[in-house]
Amino acid sequence: MEPATGLISIAITDAPVDEVTVVNVQFTGVTLKPASRDEIQIVFDAPKDFDLLTLTGGLTAELLPDTVVPVGGYNWVRLAVNAEFDNVFDSYAMTPTGQVELRVPGGSQSGLKLVSGFTVTQNRSTHLVVDWDLRKALSDPVGQPGLHLRPALRITDMALFGTLSGTVAEALVIDTSCSNDLAAQTGNAVYIYSGMTVTPGDIGDADNDPFMTATVTQDGAGTYTYEVNYLSVGDYTAAFTCQASDDDSVADDNIVFSAPQSFVIEDGVTTAVNF
């Protein structure tokens, strides 16, 4: 089964600093580290330059546009930059005495690692904002020709999420209309829709396509259960079907659902919906 995915975007902002009039930093990519997966490296087609001093007063600039990645917890973000004392003015500052190179110590080799956990959720984009505090970051290294830009970074994650879990009565999974395989634990699923009192449709339905489904399995006590993690805060509708194996994503199938139930996901709360 392909992993569930969500969207992530990253923006850059800045705290102001005196005297310097331009602080241009050139970024070449982003690396994300999921908690339970290998690193995801994203290399930009072309370097992206940002004058951090134009990004004050709440203004941001898009570093990474909406990008599809697996949902779940992430351990850190690493920003790749071109910023060395090499007589190439990819990253530079404008000072009262003229243009000088910027060096981010270790940035060109290992990147700027922001160790701040965040969560990518389903059904909405996860927005991260990286705030580079130039007042703390800029320094003039003794005996070197330019300025150091230390990684005085702060990352803010706006994601709010909760959990959905519940049980399914045995009578629903042994109904004569079912096409499931109880031994293989296939064919039973809860379909989840955005919004309240939604009439459930099959996957690919032109009007009521579910944004995700959750597999129903039998636990050690013989109870049929399901769980959905990282659901964004909001209003939803859920419905159970024991005909999920018949749902072709590119066809309009006549899938039978239980009576739909509406529910609300709140931040940090596990919501129970039983069928």
C-alpha positions in Angstrom: 0.0 0.0 0.0 1.3 3.4 -0.9 1.9 5.7 2.1 -0.6 8.4 2.8 0.7 11.8 1.8 0.3 15.5 2.6 1.7 18.8 1.5 4.5 20.8 3.1 5.7 24.3 2.3 8.5 26.3 3.8 8.8 30.1 3.9 11.7 32.4 5.0 11.4 35.5 7.2 13.8 37.7 9.1 14.4 39.9 12.2 15.9 43.3 11.2 19.5 44.3 11.8 21.3 47.7 11.7 23.8 49.0 9.2 23.7 46.2 6.7 21.3 47.0 3.8 21.3 43.7 1.9 21.7 40.2 3.2 21.3 37.9 0.2 21.4 34.1 0.9 21.4 31.6 -1.9 19.5 28.3 -1.2 20.0 25.2 -3.3 17.6 22.7 -1.6 15.9 21.3 1.4 16.2 17.9 3.2 13.4 16.6 5.4 13.9 13.8 7.9 10.7 11.7 8.7 10.8 10.1 12.1 10.4 6.6 10.7 11.7 6.9 7.1 14.9 7.8 5.3 15.7 11.4 4.5 13.9 13.2 1.7 16.2 15.4 -0.3 14.7 18.1 -2.5 17.2 19.9 -4.8 15.9 23.0 -6.5 16.1 23.2 -10.3 18.0 26.5 -9.9 19.3 28.2 -6.8 16.9 30.6 -5.0 18.2 34.0 -3.7 16.5 35.9 -0.9 17.4 39.3 0.5 16.5 38.6 4.1 16.2 42.3 4.9 13.2 42.6 2.7 11.4 40.0 4.8 10.6 41.9 8.0 7.3 42.9 9.6 5.7 39.6 9.1 6.6 39.3 5.4 7.7 35.9 4.2 9.1 34.5 0.9 8.4 31.0 -0.4 11.4 28.7 -0.2 9.7 25.4 -0.8 6.3 25.5 -2.5 3.6 22.9 -1.6 5.4 19.5 -2.0 3.9 16.1 -1.6 5.5 14.1 1.2 4.5 11.2 3.5 2.3 12.2 6.5 3.6 11.8 10.0 6.1 13.2 12.4 9.4 14.7 11.1 12.6 15.2 13.2 14.3 18.0 11.4 14.7 20.2 8.3 18.1 21.0 6.7 18.5 24.0 4.4 21.3 23.8 1.8 23.0 27.0 0.9 25.9 28.4 -1.2 27.7 30.5 1.3 31.5 30.2 1.4 34.5 32.6 1.2 35.4 31.7 -2.4 35.2 35.0 -4.2 31.8 34.0 -5.6 29.1 36.4 -4.5 26.3 33.8 -4.3 25.5 34.8 -0.7 26.6 38.3 0.2 25.8 41.4 2.3 25.9 45.1 1.4 27.6 47.1 4.2 28.6 50.8 4.4 31.9 49.8 2.9 30.5 47.8 0.0 29.6 44.3 -1.0 31.1 41.5 1.1 30.8 37.7 1.0 28.7 35.8 3.5 29.8 32.5 4.9 27.4 30.2 6.7 29.8 28.0 8.8 29.3 24.4 7.6 26.3 25.4 5.6 27.7 24.5 2.2 28.8 21.1 3.3 26.3 19.9 5.9 23.5 22.5 5.5 21.6 24.4 8.1 19.9 21.8 10.3 16.9 22.9 12.2 16.1 20.4 14.9 12.5 21.1 15.6 9.9 18.4 15.3 6.8 19.0 13.2 4.0 17.0 11.7 2.7 16.7 8.1 -1.0 16.1 8.1 -3.5 14.9 5.6 -6.1 17.1 4.0 -4.2 20.4 4.2 -0.8 21.9 3.7 1.7 22.0 6.5 3.3 25.4 6.6 6.7 26.0 8.2 8.2 29.4 8.6 11.9 29.7 9.1 12.9 32.9 11.0 16.5 33.9 10.6 17.4 36.4 13.4 20.1 38.5 11.7 20.8 40.5 14.8 22.1 37.3 16.4 23.4 35.7 13.3 25.7 38.3 11.6 29.3 38.5 12.8 32.6 39.8 11.5 35.3 37.1 11.8 38.8 38.4 12.6 41.2 38.1 9.7 38.6 37.0 7.2 37.3 39.0 4.3 33.5 38.8 4.7 30.8 38.2 7.3 29.7 35.1 9.0 26.0 34.3 9.1 25.5 31.9 11.9 22.5 29.6 11.9 20.4 31.6 14.4 17.2 30.1 13.1 13.8 29.4 14.5 11.2 27.2 12.9 7.5 27.6 13.4 5.0 24.9 12.6 1.4 25.9 12.4 0.0 22.3 12.0 -2.9 21.4 14.3 -4.1 17.8 14.3 -6.0 15.2 16.2 -6.7 11.5 16.0 -9.8 9.5 14.9 -10.4 6.0 16.2 -13.3 3.6 16.7 -14.8 0.2 16.5 -17.0 -1.6 14.0 -19.7 -4.0 15.1 -19.2 -7.6 14.0 -22.7 -7.7 12.4 -21.5 -5.1 9.8 -18.5 -7.2 8.7 -20.4 -10.4 8.3 -23.4 -9.0 6.5 -24.5 -10.9 3.4 -23.7 -7.9 1.2 -20.0 -7.9 2.2 -17.3 -8.8 -0.3 -14.5 -8.7 2.3 -12.1 -11.4 3.3 -12.2 -11.8 7.1 -9.2 -14.2 7.2 -7.0 -11.8 5.2 -8.5 -8.8 6.9 -9.3 -7.0 3.6 -12.3 -5.3 2.3 -13.4 -3.5 5.5 -12.7 0.2 5.6 -13.8 3.5 7.0 -14.1 6.3 4.4 -13.5 9.9 5.6 -14.8 13.0 4.0 -14.2 16.7 4.6 -17.2 18.5 6.0 -20.3 17.6 8.0 -23.2 15.4 6.8 -21.6 14.4 3.6 -23.2 11.7 1.6 -20.5 9.1 1.1 -19.2 8.2 -2.3 -16.7 5.8 -3.6 -13.1 6.6 -4.4 -13.0 8.8 -7.5 -16.6 9.9 -7.1 -17.1 13.2 -8.9 -19.1 14.7 -6.1 -18.2 13.0 -2.8 -14.7 11.5 -3.2 -13.2 10.5 0.2 -10.0 12.3 0.9 -8.7 9.2 2.7 -9.7 5.7 4.0 -8.7 3.7 7.0 -8.4 -0.1 7.1 -10.5 -1.9 9.7 -8.7 -4.9 11.3 -9.5 -7.3 14.1 -7.4 -6.9 17.2 -6.3 -9.6 19.6 -9.6 -9.4 21.6 -11.6 -10.0 18.4 -12.8 -6.4 18.1 -12.9 -4.7 14.7 -11.0 -1.4 15.1 -9.5 1.4 13.0 -7.4 4.5 13.6 -6.5 7.6 11.7 -3.6 9.7 12.9 -2.6 13.3 11.9 -6.0 14.5 10.9 -6.1 18.3 10.6 -8.5 20.1 12.9 -12.0 20.5 11.3 -15.3 19.0 10.5 -15.6 15.5 8.9 -17.9 12.7 8.0 -17.1 9.0 8.2 -18.8 5.9 6.8 -18.0 2.2 7.0 -18.1 -0.2 4.1 -17.3 -4.0 3.9 -17.1 -3.7 0.1 -13.8 -1.7 -0.1 -12.2 -4.4 -2.2 -14.7 -3.7 -4.9 -13.8 0.0 -5.1 -11.9 0.8 -8.3 -10.3 4.2 -8.1 -10.9 4.9 -11.8 -14.5 3.6 -12.0 -17.8 4.5 -10.5 -18.7 1.6 -8.3 -21.9 1.0 -6.4 -20.4 0.7 -3.0 -22.7 0.2 0.0 -22.0 2.3 3.1 -23.3 2.3 6.7 -25.1 5.4 7.9 -22.5 8.2 7.8 -21.5 9.9 11.0 -20.3 13.5 11.4 -17.6 14.4 13.8 -15.1 17.2 14.8 -11.4 16.9 15.1 -9.8 19.1 17.8 -6.1 19.8 18.3 -4.5 17.1 20.4 -7.7 15.1 21.0 -8.6 11.6 20.0 -12.2 11.5 18.7 -14.1 8.2 18.8 -16.5 7.3 16.1 -18.0 3.8 16.3 -20.1 1.9 13.8 
